[in-house]
Amino acid sequence: MKDTLHNAVLAMMLAAASTPFGVTLASPGQSADHAISTKEMHERFGIEVQGIRPTAGGYMLDFRYKVVDSEKAAGFLGHHLVPQLVDERRNARLITPAPPKVGPMRQTGAALKDGRTYFVFFANPGKAVKAGDPVAVVLGDVTLRGLTVN
């Protein structure tokens, strides 16, 4: 119980350090032209989605993906990428916390490796997104739709 409370408080502090509110409204004019399926993500970008799960007592969401083709993934993933998770029920965007001492809470490598699983943590203020909720992940100008929080 003490560890769970400690993790939840830590997650809230990290989320608060990255932005005043942690959530911004999605752009109303955003085009769905770049929305792709998980199969297309695998074929075009060499990435296989492993899942999205609540973590840190529900105050964060853990997005996991596996690199299946490092050459394709290298051009798509990197430090320039600003991933976002879209809560499709509330039309809200969740960001990746970036505390000053730790940096962005996501894993990127200079050299991606085939078969390796990588992660991105998204702030989930107020535990707004729960298991079973429909979400989309925005990676650069590509939106991966049809995902559900486990």
C-alpha positions as CSV (number, residue, x, y, z in Angstrom):
1,M,0.0,0.0,0.0
2,K,2.8,2.4,1.0
3,D,4.7,1.7,-2.3
4,T,1.6,2.1,-4.4
5,L,0.8,5.5,-2.8
6,H,4.5,6.5,-3.2
7,N,4.4,5.6,-6.9
8,A,1.2,7.5,-7.5
9,V,2.5,10.6,-5.8
10,L,5.7,10.3,-7.8
11,A,3.8,10.0,-11.1
12,M,1.6,13.0,-10.3
13,M,4.8,15.1,-9.5
14,L,6.4,14.1,-12.7
15,A,3.3,14.9,-14.7
16,A,3.0,18.2,-13.0
17,A,6.6,19.0,-13.8
18,S,6.1,18.6,-17.5
19,T,3.1,20.8,-18.0
20,P,0.7,22.9,-15.9
21,F,-2.3,20.7,-16.7
22,G,-1.0,17.5,-18.4
23,V,-3.9,17.5,-20.9
24,T,-4.7,19.7,-23.8
25,L,-7.6,19.5,-26.2
26,A,-7.1,17.8,-29.5
27,S,-6.9,20.1,-32.6
28,P,-10.4,20.2,-34.1
29,G,-9.0,20.4,-37.6
30,Q,-6.7,17.4,-37.4
31,S,-7.0,15.2,-40.4
32,A,-7.5,11.4,-40.0
33,D,-5.8,10.9,-43.4
34,H,-2.7,9.6,-41.6
35,A,-4.5,7.1,-39.4
36,I,-3.2,3.6,-40.0
37,S,-3.9,0.1,-38.6
38,T,-1.5,-1.9,-36.5
39,K,-0.8,-4.2,-39.5
40,E,0.2,-1.1,-41.6
41,M,2.4,0.0,-38.7
42,H,4.2,-3.3,-38.8
43,E,4.6,-3.3,-42.6
44,R,5.4,0.4,-43.2
45,F,7.3,1.3,-40.0
46,G,8.7,-2.0,-38.7
47,I,6.9,-1.7,-35.3
48,E,4.5,-4.1,-33.6
49,V,2.3,-2.7,-30.9
50,Q,2.5,-4.7,-27.6
51,G,-0.2,-2.8,-25.7
52,I,-1.1,0.1,-23.5
53,R,-1.5,-0.5,-19.8
54,P,-2.1,1.7,-16.7
55,T,0.9,1.9,-14.4
56,A,2.0,4.0,-11.4
57,G,-1.3,3.5,-9.7
58,G,-3.2,4.5,-12.9
59,Y,-1.6,8.0,-13.0
60,M,0.4,7.0,-16.1
61,L,-0.1,4.8,-19.2
62,D,2.6,2.5,-20.5
63,F,2.7,2.1,-24.3
64,R,4.9,-0.8,-25.4
65,Y,6.0,-1.5,-29.0
66,K,8.4,-4.0,-30.4
67,V,10.8,-3.2,-33.3
68,V,10.6,-5.9,-35.9
69,D,12.5,-4.0,-38.6
70,S,15.1,-1.6,-37.3
71,E,15.8,-0.1,-40.7
72,K,12.2,0.9,-41.2
73,A,11.8,2.0,-37.6
74,A,14.9,4.1,-37.5
75,G,13.5,6.7,-39.9
76,F,10.2,6.8,-38.0
77,L,11.4,6.8,-34.3
78,G,13.8,9.1,-32.7
79,H,14.5,11.9,-30.2
80,H,12.7,14.4,-32.6
81,L,9.4,12.5,-32.1
82,V,6.9,14.0,-29.7
83,P,4.4,11.1,-29.0
84,Q,0.9,11.8,-27.7
85,L,-1.9,9.5,-26.6
86,V,-5.4,10.6,-27.6
87,D,-8.3,9.7,-25.2
88,E,-10.9,9.2,-27.9
89,R,-13.9,9.4,-25.5
90,R,-13.0,12.9,-24.2
91,N,-11.0,14.1,-27.2
92,A,-8.1,14.9,-25.0
93,R,-4.3,14.5,-25.6
94,L,-2.0,13.1,-23.0
95,I,1.7,13.9,-23.2
96,T,4.9,12.2,-22.2
97,P,6.2,13.8,-19.0
98,A,9.7,15.3,-19.3
99,P,11.0,16.2,-15.9
100,P,14.2,18.4,-16.1
101,K,16.5,15.9,-14.3
102,V,15.2,12.8,-16.0
103,G,14.1,13.9,-19.5
104,P,11.3,12.5,-21.5
105,M,9.8,9.3,-20.1
106,R,10.2,7.3,-23.2
107,Q,12.9,4.9,-24.5
108,T,14.7,5.8,-27.7
109,G,17.9,4.4,-28.8
110,A,20.6,5.7,-31.2
111,A,20.5,2.2,-32.8
112,L,17.2,0.4,-32.6
113,K,17.5,-3.4,-32.3
114,D,15.2,-5.9,-34.0
115,G,13.2,-7.9,-31.5
116,R,13.6,-5.4,-28.7
117,T,10.6,-3.9,-26.9
118,Y,10.5,-0.1,-26.2
119,F,8.2,2.0,-24.1
120,V,6.6,5.4,-23.8
121,F,5.0,6.6,-20.6
122,F,2.0,9.1,-20.9
123,A,0.8,11.2,-18.0
124,N,-2.8,10.3,-17.0
125,P,-3.9,13.0,-14.6
126,G,-6.8,12.1,-12.4
127,K,-6.7,8.5,-13.8
128,A,-9.0,9.8,-16.5
129,V,-8.1,6.9,-19.0
130,K,-9.0,3.5,-17.7
131,A,-8.8,-0.1,-18.8
132,G,-11.2,-0.7,-21.7
133,D,-11.0,2.9,-23.0
134,P,-10.4,3.5,-26.7
135,V,-7.3,5.5,-27.4
136,A,-5.0,6.4,-30.3
137,V,-1.3,7.0,-30.3
138,V,0.2,9.9,-32.3
139,L,3.7,9.4,-33.5
140,G,4.9,12.4,-35.5
141,D,2.3,12.9,-38.3
142,V,1.0,9.3,-38.0
143,T,-2.0,8.4,-35.8
144,L,-2.4,4.8,-34.7
145,R,-6.1,4.2,-34.0
146,G,-8.1,1.3,-32.8
147,L,-6.2,0.7,-29.6
148,T,-7.7,-0.2,-26.3
149,V,-6.1,0.3,-22.8
150,N,-5.6,-3.2,-21.3
